[in-house]
Every structure is written in structure tokens, then in C-alpha cells.
Amino acid sequence: MKQPNLFSIRGGFLTAVFLVCIMVLSLYANSQRRKQYSNRENCFCKDSATKTSTPTRETKVKRDGMWTVNSINRLGNQMNGYGALYAFAKMNGKQPYILSHMHSYLAPIFKITIPVIHDSVAQKIQWKGFHPSNWMREEYKNISGKYVKITGDPWSWTWYRDIRDEIRREFTLHDFLRDGTNEQLAKLKGSRTNVTFVGVHVRRGDYVVHMPRDWKGVIGDRAYLQEAMDYFRKKYQEPIFVVASNGVPWCKENINASNGDVYFAGDSNESTPANDFALLVQCNHTIMTIGTFGWWAGYLAGGEVVYLTNFTSPKSTLPQYFHFKDTYLPEWIGIAADLTPLINDRWKTMKGWV
């Protein structure tokens, strides 16, 4: 009878042992995997990039309802609304959405991140209106409502006190705008080696009549602009003033450009503000007269900001809605306006005013 092959028996035995080991290890691994996924703290959620614990109340609130803001007027007012929505939604742990009209204004210029709500959806929602004052109040940290729409034209640095970097990041210029305006500034600089760029925004347009007639106030005149520019001329060796306005012809007639340090930008076309705004933001410092366009340019540019202050008479009702200290940052430099044109409506006939 043929003797059994010991090597074959030993090989079969080792193979069986190996298969049993593989089976045991597989069962162990499966049990560990089931244990892992049964533990919520180790759950790798579908919509998360990191491991998260059971959703907190704050997480649930952020996904509950919608907050938005009305979309009115031109660029500066649109930025007011966006900034207010961002600040109030963050304070209250809500998810903000902007309307498509606001998106069409801001998205071509800035790298904004708030998502858009489609018009067809927005029209079906019963919004709860929230009309804030133009300065921060403690109760704004506890606004109730699932579907809230911020109304009016909210405008105050006090809402951004603790989130200034975030607001400035929301209004980051698109690369093509930033690069294009930097090329323009480089050409203006030329061979000069110690240049300081000062953006100058001069608000004209409808405010030439609207401000003195309806608000009993004045706008920046030639004397104010001269004083503000002289401040920078004394402080910096080679300032270059980049003037943007919706009244460029008036600026060319009333701003002294004989020193060769003034550049007039744009063509007064308010429907295409992107280039003018980008130029102002890329400057080192800012001179503004009145209005939100110049305010936002100064806020985003950083550096020193000179602004027109106390530009309303005691008869004006504007201070009921507009507080200088809550609008202009404490470190900004205010130059008091000359109110004499308001006496007996002299602004109607003064040369250089209209």
C-alpha cells in the first residue's frame, strides 16, 4: 500500500489553518466596523468634510428657515444690504440668502459667498419684515422669525465691529478687476519711487439738489476737497489723487490739478461702477464726501479716511435716522462742512456748487 505523503498532509493542514485565520480576522474587522458606524461621534457624515458629533442646536438653527434682505438702488446700497444680512444672520445663527437682483449687482465685482434664492421661491415665502435702525442695538442679537427679510437701507460700521475681516473678505475684488486696476495705478506711478495713492470719491448727481432741498444739508464743495487733499500733500512725499465721481466735469472744474498729482477716472456713468470702485479700493487712503459708495471704498481700502462731517443744519431731520458716530469709524478724520450755502437757499446760485 502506498505510504501517505507527509509534505502533502502538512501543506493541507497549513492551508486550513491559514483560511481559519483569515476568517477570524475578517469577522473581527467587520465587528469593529459595525461598532465604529454605530458610534455617532465617529460618523463621517455625507455633507461634512470632518468627523462631527450629533448635530448641536446651533447647527439645526442654521439649517432652519431663510433670511434675506431687500435689494434696492445702486452699488453702495446693495453693499449695505449684503453686509447687514451677513451680520444679522451671523448674530442670530441663521442661514442667509440674497435675491437674484442683488446677486447681479455684486457677483460681477466681488467674491461673495452668500447663496442666491431663486425669484420663484422668494415670491412664495411669507416673509417677516425686520427694519433695523442705522446703529447696533443689543436686541438685534435675538431677532425672532424663521423667514425674515431685512428692509430699509441699513448702514453702520457698528454691526461689523467684531467681523470686519469677514466683511472685507466678502467684498474681495475679482482677480481680473484687481489686476486691471493695479496696472492702471502702476502707469500713473511711472518712474516715481515714493508714491502714495489717495482715492477721492465725489458724490454729485441727484444729491446736488436732493441734499440741500430735502435734508437741509450740503455735499462736499471745492473748499472741503482742497483741505482734504492738502492734508495728504503735507503728510506724504508723492501723493497721487485718483478722483472718481458721478460728476466728473464738475470735478475737473473745481479740483486743483495744477500740481500734476490728480488723475480723473471714469466718465460719470453710474451704470458701470466696477472700475471706479476697484480703483478707489486699491488706493492706500481715501477722501470721501457723502454717500455709501465712498464709504465702502474707504472701509475696504483701509488706511486713512477723510470724510465730510456735520453736513446738516439744525433744521434737518436726517440725524433722526443717521448718526455720524455710528456711521463713520472713530479713527476716521472728519472735516466739518461749510453750512453757509444753506442760508436763504444760497446754494441755488453759488458758483461751484451746482
The 8 nearest C-alpha neighbors of each residue, nearest first, counted from 0:
[[1, 2, 3, 4, 5, 7, 8, 6],
 [0, 2, 3, 4, 5, 7, 8, 6],
 [1, 3, 0, 4, 5, 7, 8, 6],
 [4, 2, 5, 1, 8, 7, 6, 0],
 [3, 5, 7, 6, 8, 2, 9, 1],
 [6, 4, 8, 7, 3, 9, 10, 2],
 [5, 7, 9, 4, 8, 10, 11, 3],
 [6, 8, 10, 4, 5, 9, 11, 3],
 [9, 7, 5, 11, 10, 6, 12, 4],
 [8, 10, 12, 6, 7, 11, 5, 13],
 [11, 9, 7, 13, 12, 8, 6, 14],
 [12, 10, 14, 8, 13, 9, 7, 15],
 [11, 13, 9, 15, 14, 10, 8, 16],
 [14, 12, 16, 10, 15, 11, 17, 9],
 [13, 15, 17, 11, 12, 16, 10, 18],
 [16, 14, 18, 12, 17, 13, 19, 11],
 [15, 17, 13, 19, 14, 18, 20, 12],
 [16, 18, 14, 20, 15, 19, 13, 21],
 [19, 17, 21, 15, 20, 16, 22, 14],
 [18, 20, 22, 16, 21, 17, 15, 23],
 [21, 19, 23, 17, 18, 22, 24, 16],
 [20, 22, 18, 24, 19, 23, 25, 17],
 [23, 21, 19, 25, 20, 24, 26, 18],
 [24, 22, 20, 26, 25, 21, 27, 19],
 [23, 25, 27, 21, 26, 22, 28, 20],
 [26, 24, 28, 22, 27, 23, 21, 29],
 [27, 25, 29, 23, 24, 28, 22, 30],
 [26, 28, 24, 30, 25, 29, 23, 31],
 [27, 29, 25, 31, 30, 26, 24, 32],
 [30, 28, 32, 26, 31, 27, 25, 33],
 [29, 31, 27, 33, 32, 28, 34, 26],
 [32, 30, 34, 28, 29, 33, 35, 27],
 [31, 33, 35, 29, 34, 30, 28, 36],
 [34, 32, 30, 36, 35, 31, 37, 29],
 [33, 35, 31, 37, 32, 36, 30, 38],
 [34, 36, 32, 33, 38, 37, 31, 41],
 [37, 35, 38, 33, 34, 42, 32, 41],
 [36, 38, 34, 35, 33, 39, 42, 41],
 [37, 39, 36, 35, 40, 41, 34, 42],
 [40, 38, 42, 41, 52, 53, 37, 36],
 [39, 41, 52, 38, 42, 51, 53, 50],
 [42, 40, 39, 38, 50, 43, 35, 36],
 [41, 43, 39, 40, 44, 36, 50, 38],
 [42, 44, 50, 41, 45, 49, 51, 47],
 [45, 43, 47, 46, 42, 50, 51, 48],
 [46, 44, 47, 43, 48, 42, 49, 50],
 [45, 47, 44, 48, 43, 49, 51, 50],
 [48, 46, 44, 49, 45, 43, 50, 51],
 [47, 49, 46, 50, 44, 43, 45, 51],
 [50, 48, 47, 51, 43, 44, 46, 42],
 [49, 51, 43, 41, 42, 52, 48, 44],
 [52, 50, 40, 49, 53, 42, 43, 41],
 [51, 53, 40, 39, 54, 50, 41, 42],
 [52, 54, 39, 55, 51, 40, 42, 56],
 [55, 53, 58, 52, 56, 59, 51, 57],
 [54, 56, 58, 57, 53, 59, 52, 60],
 [55, 57, 59, 58, 60, 54, 61, 53],
 [56, 58, 60, 55, 59, 61, 92, 54],
 [59, 57, 55, 61, 56, 60, 54, 62],
 [58, 60, 56, 62, 57, 61, 63, 55],
 [61, 59, 63, 57, 62, 58, 56, 93],
 [62, 60, 93, 94, 58, 59, 92, 63],
 [63, 61, 59, 60, 94, 64, 58, 93],
 [62, 64, 60, 61, 59, 65, 145, 93],
 [65, 63, 145, 146, 62, 66, 94, 93],
 [66, 64, 146, 94, 95, 145, 67, 96],
 [67, 65, 95, 147, 146, 148, 96, 94],
 [66, 68, 148, 96, 97, 95, 149, 147],
 [69, 67, 149, 148, 84, 80, 150, 70],
 [68, 70, 150, 149, 71, 148, 67, 80],
 [71, 69, 101, 77, 68, 100, 98, 80],
 [70, 72, 69, 77, 76, 73, 152, 101],
 [73, 71, 76, 77, 74, 70, 75, 152],
 [72, 74, 76, 75, 77, 71, 104, 269],
 [73, 75, 77, 76, 78, 104, 292, 72],
 [76, 74, 292, 291, 78, 77, 73, 79],
 [77, 75, 79, 78, 74, 73, 72, 80],
 [76, 78, 74, 80, 79, 75, 73, 70],
 [77, 79, 81, 75, 76, 80, 82, 74],
 [80, 78, 76, 82, 77, 154, 81, 153],
 [79, 81, 83, 77, 78, 82, 84, 68],
 [80, 82, 78, 84, 83, 79, 85, 77],
 [81, 83, 85, 79, 84, 80, 78, 86],
 [84, 82, 86, 80, 85, 81, 87, 79],
 [85, 83, 81, 87, 82, 86, 88, 68],
 [84, 86, 82, 83, 88, 87, 89, 81],
 [85, 87, 83, 89, 84, 88, 82, 90],
 [88, 86, 90, 84, 89, 85, 83, 91],
 [89, 87, 93, 91, 85, 90, 86, 92],
 [88, 90, 92, 86, 87, 91, 85, 93],
 [91, 89, 87, 140, 88, 92, 86, 139],
 [90, 92, 88, 89, 93, 140, 141, 87],
 [91, 93, 89, 61, 90, 88, 60, 57],
 [94, 92, 61, 88, 91, 60, 95, 89],
 [93, 95, 61, 65, 66, 88, 62, 96],
 [96, 94, 66, 67, 88, 65, 93, 113],
 [97, 95, 67, 114, 115, 116, 113, 66],
 [98, 96, 115, 67, 116, 114, 101, 99],
 [99, 97, 100, 101, 116, 115, 102, 96],
 [98, 100, 102, 101, 115, 103, 117, 97],
 [101, 99, 103, 102, 98, 70, 104, 97],
 [102, 100, 104, 103, 99, 70, 98, 105],
 [101, 103, 99, 105, 106, 104, 100, 98],
 [102, 104, 100, 101, 105, 106, 99, 107],
 [105, 103, 101, 102, 106, 100, 74, 107],
 [104, 106, 102, 108, 107, 103, 109, 101],
 [105, 107, 109, 102, 108, 103, 104, 111],
 [108, 106, 105, 109, 104, 103, 173, 110],
 [107, 109, 106, 105, 172, 173, 273, 110],
 [110, 108, 172, 170, 171, 106, 111, 173],
 [111, 109, 171, 173, 169, 170, 172, 106],
 [110, 112, 169, 109, 113, 170, 106, 105],
 [111, 113, 114, 110, 169, 106, 109, 115],
 [114, 112, 96, 111, 95, 97, 115, 85],
 [115, 113, 96, 112, 97, 116, 95, 111],
 [116, 114, 97, 96, 98, 99, 117, 113],
 [117, 115, 98, 96, 97, 121, 118, 99],
 [116, 118, 120, 119, 121, 115, 99, 98],
 [119, 117, 121, 120, 122, 116, 99, 98],
 [118, 120, 122, 117, 121, 123, 116, 124],
 [121, 119, 117, 118, 123, 122, 116, 124],
 [120, 122, 118, 123, 124, 119, 117, 116],
 [123, 121, 120, 119, 124, 118, 125, 117],
 [122, 124, 120, 121, 125, 119, 118, 126],
 [123, 125, 121, 122, 126, 120, 146, 127],
 [126, 124, 123, 127, 146, 122, 121, 147],
 [127, 125, 146, 147, 124, 148, 128, 145],
 [126, 128, 147, 148, 146, 129, 125, 144],
 [129, 127, 148, 147, 149, 126, 150, 130],
 [128, 130, 149, 150, 148, 131, 127, 147],
 [129, 131, 150, 149, 151, 128, 132, 153],
 [132, 130, 129, 133, 153, 149, 150, 151],
 [131, 133, 134, 153, 130, 320, 135, 136],
 [134, 132, 153, 154, 155, 321, 131, 320],
 [135, 133, 132, 155, 325, 157, 136, 158],
 [134, 136, 157, 158, 137, 133, 139, 132],
 [137, 135, 138, 139, 134, 140, 132, 131],
 [136, 138, 139, 140, 135, 141, 142, 134],
 [137, 139, 140, 136, 141, 142, 135, 143],
 [140, 138, 141, 137, 136, 142, 87, 135],
 [139, 141, 138, 90, 91, 137, 142, 87],
 [142, 140, 139, 138, 91, 143, 90, 137],
 [143, 141, 139, 140, 91, 144, 138, 87],
 [142, 144, 141, 145, 147, 91, 146, 127],
 [145, 143, 146, 147, 142, 127, 64, 66],
 [144, 146, 64, 147, 65, 63, 143, 66],
 [145, 147, 65, 126, 64, 66, 144, 127],
 [148, 146, 127, 66, 126, 144, 128, 145],
 [147, 149, 67, 68, 128, 126, 66, 127],
 [150, 148, 68, 129, 130, 128, 69, 67],
 [151, 149, 130, 69, 129, 68, 148, 128],
 [150, 152, 153, 130, 149, 69, 131, 80],
 [151, 153, 154, 80, 76, 150, 79, 71],
 [154, 152, 133, 151, 79, 80, 83, 131],
 [153, 155, 133, 79, 152, 326, 156, 83],
 [156, 154, 326, 157, 134, 133, 325, 158],
 [155, 157, 159, 158, 326, 160, 325, 328],
 [156, 158, 160, 155, 159, 135, 134, 325],
 [159, 157, 156, 160, 135, 155, 86, 134],
 [158, 160, 162, 163, 156, 157, 161, 86],
 [159, 161, 157, 158, 162, 163, 156, 155],
 [162, 160, 159, 163, 158, 164, 157, 165],
 [163, 161, 159, 165, 164, 160, 166, 86],
 [162, 164, 166, 159, 165, 161, 160, 167],
 [163, 165, 167, 162, 166, 168, 161, 169],
 [164, 166, 168, 162, 163, 167, 169, 159],
 [167, 165, 169, 163, 168, 164, 162, 170],
 [166, 168, 170, 164, 169, 165, 299, 163],
 [167, 169, 165, 171, 170, 166, 164, 110],
 [170, 168, 111, 166, 167, 171, 110, 165],
 [171, 169, 109, 167, 168, 172, 110, 111],
 [170, 172, 168, 109, 110, 169, 167, 173],
 [173, 171, 109, 108, 177, 170, 174, 110],
 [172, 174, 176, 109, 175, 108, 110, 177],
 [173, 175, 177, 176, 178, 172, 179, 171],
 [174, 176, 178, 177, 173, 179, 172, 180],
 [177, 175, 179, 174, 173, 178, 180, 172],
 [176, 178, 174, 180, 179, 175, 172, 181],
 [177, 179, 181, 175, 176, 180, 174, 182],
 [180, 178, 176, 182, 181, 177, 175, 183],
 [179, 181, 183, 182, 177, 278, 178, 176],
 [182, 180, 184, 178, 183, 179, 185, 177],
 [181, 183, 185, 179, 180, 184, 178, 186],
 [184, 182, 180, 186, 181, 185, 187, 179],
 [183, 185, 187, 181, 186, 182, 188, 180],
 [184, 186, 182, 188, 187, 183, 181, 189],
 [187, 185, 183, 189, 188, 184, 182, 181],
 [188, 186, 184, 185, 189, 183, 239, 262],
 [187, 189, 185, 186, 191, 184, 190, 194],
 [190, 188, 186, 187, 191, 185, 192, 184],
 [189, 191, 188, 192, 186, 187, 185, 193],
 [190, 192, 189, 188, 193, 194, 237, 187],
 [191, 193, 194, 190, 188, 189, 237, 195],
 [192, 194, 237, 191, 195, 236, 238, 235],
 [195, 193, 237, 238, 192, 196, 191, 188],
 [194, 196, 238, 237, 239, 283, 197, 193],
 [197, 195, 282, 239, 283, 238, 240, 194],
 [198, 196, 284, 240, 285, 282, 283, 239],
 [197, 199, 285, 279, 241, 282, 240, 286],
 [200, 198, 242, 286, 241, 287, 285, 243],
 [199, 201, 287, 243, 293, 244, 242, 286],
 [200, 202, 244, 288, 203, 287, 199, 243],
 [203, 201, 244, 289, 288, 245, 200, 290],
 [202, 204, 246, 207, 206, 245, 201, 205],
 [205, 203, 206, 245, 207, 246, 202, 208],
 [204, 206, 207, 209, 208, 203, 210, 202],
 [207, 205, 209, 210, 208, 204, 203, 202],
 [206, 208, 205, 203, 209, 204, 210, 353],
 [209, 207, 206, 210, 212, 211, 205, 213],
 [208, 210, 206, 212, 213, 211, 205, 207],
 [209, 211, 214, 206, 216, 212, 213, 208],
 [212, 210, 215, 216, 217, 214, 213, 209],
 [211, 213, 209, 210, 215, 208, 214, 216],
 [212, 214, 209, 210, 215, 211, 216, 208],
 [215, 213, 210, 216, 315, 211, 212, 317],
 [216, 214, 211, 315, 311, 212, 312, 213],
 [215, 217, 311, 211, 210, 214, 310, 312],
 [216, 218, 310, 211, 210, 311, 338, 219],
 [219, 217, 220, 289, 288, 216, 310, 207],
 [218, 220, 288, 223, 307, 217, 224, 221],
 [221, 219, 223, 222, 218, 224, 352, 351],
 [220, 222, 224, 223, 253, 225, 254, 219],
 [223, 221, 225, 224, 220, 226, 219, 337],
 [224, 222, 226, 225, 220, 221, 219, 227],
 [223, 225, 227, 221, 226, 222, 228, 220],
 [224, 226, 222, 228, 223, 227, 229, 221],
 [227, 225, 229, 223, 224, 228, 222, 230],
 [226, 228, 224, 230, 229, 225, 223, 305],
 [229, 227, 225, 230, 231, 226, 224, 232],
 [228, 230, 232, 226, 231, 227, 225, 233],
 [231, 229, 227, 228, 233, 232, 226, 234],
 [230, 232, 234, 233, 228, 229, 235, 238],
 [233, 231, 229, 230, 234, 235, 228, 238],
 [234, 232, 231, 230, 235, 229, 236, 228],
 [233, 235, 231, 232, 230, 236, 229, 238],
 [236, 234, 232, 231, 237, 233, 238, 195],
 [235, 237, 238, 193, 234, 232, 194, 233],
 [238, 236, 194, 235, 193, 195, 239, 232],
 [239, 237, 195, 194, 196, 235, 232, 236],
 [238, 240, 260, 196, 261, 197, 195, 241],
 [241, 239, 261, 197, 198, 262, 260, 196],
 [240, 242, 198, 262, 199, 263, 197, 261],
 [243, 241, 199, 263, 264, 200, 262, 240],
 [244, 242, 200, 264, 275, 199, 265, 263],
 [245, 243, 201, 246, 247, 200, 267, 202],
 [244, 246, 267, 203, 204, 247, 202, 269],
 [245, 247, 244, 203, 267, 249, 248, 204],
 [246, 248, 250, 249, 244, 267, 245, 251],
 [249, 247, 251, 250, 246, 252, 267, 266],
 [250, 248, 252, 247, 251, 246, 253, 351],
 [251, 249, 247, 253, 252, 248, 254, 246],
 [252, 250, 248, 249, 253, 254, 247, 263],
 [251, 253, 249, 250, 254, 248, 255, 351],
 [252, 254, 250, 221, 251, 249, 255, 351],
 [255, 253, 250, 251, 256, 252, 221, 225],
 [256, 254, 257, 253, 225, 258, 251, 252],
 [255, 257, 261, 258, 259, 254, 260, 251],
 [258, 256, 259, 255, 260, 261, 254, 251],
 [259, 257, 260, 256, 261, 255, 239, 232],
 [260, 258, 257, 256, 261, 262, 239, 255],
 [259, 261, 239, 258, 240, 256, 238, 262],
 [260, 262, 240, 256, 259, 239, 241, 263],
 [263, 261, 241, 242, 240, 264, 260, 239],
 [264, 262, 242, 241, 243, 261, 265, 247],
 [265, 263, 243, 242, 262, 241, 275, 266],
 [266, 264, 267, 275, 243, 263, 268, 244],
 [265, 267, 268, 247, 264, 245, 244, 246],
 [268, 266, 245, 246, 247, 244, 265, 269],
 [269, 267, 266, 270, 271, 245, 272, 265],
 [270, 268, 271, 272, 267, 245, 73, 266],
 [269, 271, 268, 272, 73, 273, 267, 74],
 [272, 270, 269, 273, 268, 274, 275, 267],
 [271, 273, 275, 269, 274, 276, 270, 268],
 [274, 272, 276, 275, 271, 277, 108, 176],
 [275, 273, 277, 276, 272, 278, 176, 180],
 [276, 274, 278, 277, 272, 273, 243, 265],
 [275, 277, 279, 273, 278, 274, 272, 280],
 [276, 278, 274, 280, 279, 275, 273, 281],
 [279, 277, 275, 281, 276, 280, 180, 274],
 [278, 280, 198, 276, 282, 277, 281, 296],
 [279, 281, 300, 277, 296, 282, 278, 299],
 [280, 282, 278, 279, 277, 300, 283, 181],
 [283, 281, 196, 279, 280, 197, 198, 284],
 [282, 284, 196, 302, 197, 195, 300, 281],
 [285, 283, 197, 302, 303, 282, 304, 198],
 [286, 284, 198, 304, 197, 297, 199, 303],
 [285, 287, 199, 305, 304, 198, 306, 200],
 [288, 286, 200, 306, 293, 199, 289, 201],
 [287, 289, 219, 307, 201, 306, 202, 218],
 [290, 288, 202, 287, 218, 307, 293, 291],
 [291, 289, 292, 293, 294, 202, 288, 75],
 [290, 292, 75, 294, 293, 295, 76, 289],
 [293, 291, 75, 294, 295, 290, 296, 74],
 [292, 294, 296, 287, 200, 295, 291, 290],
 [295, 293, 291, 297, 296, 292, 298, 290],
 [294, 296, 298, 297, 292, 293, 299, 291],
 [297, 295, 293, 280, 299, 294, 298, 279],
 [298, 296, 300, 294, 285, 295, 299, 304],
 [297, 299, 295, 296, 301, 300, 294, 167],
 [298, 300, 296, 297, 301, 167, 280, 295],
 [301, 299, 280, 297, 298, 296, 281, 282],
 [302, 300, 299, 298, 297, 303, 284, 283],
 [301, 303, 284, 283, 300, 304, 285, 297],
 [302, 304, 284, 285, 331, 301, 305, 332],
 [303, 305, 285, 331, 286, 297, 284, 332],
 [306, 304, 332, 286, 333, 331, 285, 287],
 [305, 307, 333, 287, 288, 286, 332, 308],
 [308, 306, 334, 288, 333, 335, 336, 289],
 [307, 309, 335, 333, 310, 334, 336, 306],
 [310, 308, 335, 311, 336, 307, 323, 312],
 [309, 311, 336, 216, 308, 217, 307, 338],
 [312, 310, 216, 309, 215, 315, 217, 313],
 [311, 313, 314, 315, 215, 216, 310, 338],
 [314, 312, 315, 311, 316, 215, 318, 216],
 [315, 313, 312, 316, 215, 311, 214, 317],
 [314, 316, 215, 214, 312, 317, 313, 311],
 [315, 317, 318, 319, 214, 314, 320, 215],
 [316, 318, 319, 315, 320, 321, 214, 311],
 [319, 317, 321, 320, 316, 322, 315, 323],
 [320, 318, 317, 316, 321, 322, 315, 133],
 [321, 319, 318, 317, 133, 322, 132, 316],
 [320, 322, 318, 317, 319, 133, 323, 326],
 [323, 321, 325, 324, 318, 326, 320, 319],
 [322, 324, 326, 325, 327, 321, 308, 309],
 [325, 323, 322, 326, 327, 328, 329, 321],
 [326, 324, 322, 323, 134, 155, 327, 157],
 [325, 327, 155, 323, 324, 156, 322, 328],
 [328, 326, 324, 323, 325, 329, 331, 156],
 [327, 329, 331, 330, 326, 156, 324, 325],
 [330, 328, 331, 327, 324, 332, 325, 326],
 [331, 329, 328, 332, 303, 304, 327, 333],
 [330, 332, 304, 328, 329, 305, 333, 303],
 [333, 331, 305, 304, 306, 330, 334, 303],
 [332, 334, 306, 308, 307, 305, 335, 331],
 [335, 333, 307, 308, 306, 336, 332, 305],
 [336, 334, 308, 309, 307, 333, 337, 310],
 [337, 335, 310, 309, 308, 338, 307, 334],
 [336, 338, 339, 335, 340, 310, 217, 223],
 [339, 337, 340, 341, 336, 217, 310, 312],
 [338, 340, 341, 342, 337, 345, 346, 343],
 [341, 339, 346, 345, 342, 338, 344, 337],
 [342, 340, 344, 339, 338, 345, 346, 343],
 [343, 341, 344, 340, 339, 345, 338, 346],
 [342, 344, 345, 341, 340, 346, 339, 347],
 [345, 343, 341, 346, 342, 347, 340, 211],
 [344, 346, 340, 347, 343, 348, 342, 341],
 [345, 347, 340, 349, 344, 348, 341, 352],
 [348, 346, 345, 344, 349, 353, 352, 340],
 [347, 349, 346, 345, 350, 352, 353, 344],
 [350, 348, 346, 352, 347, 345, 351, 353],
 [351, 349, 352, 348, 353, 346, 347, 253],
 [350, 352, 353, 349, 253, 221, 220, 249],
 [353, 351, 350, 349, 346, 220, 207, 347],
 [352, 351, 207, 350, 347, 349, 346, 348]]
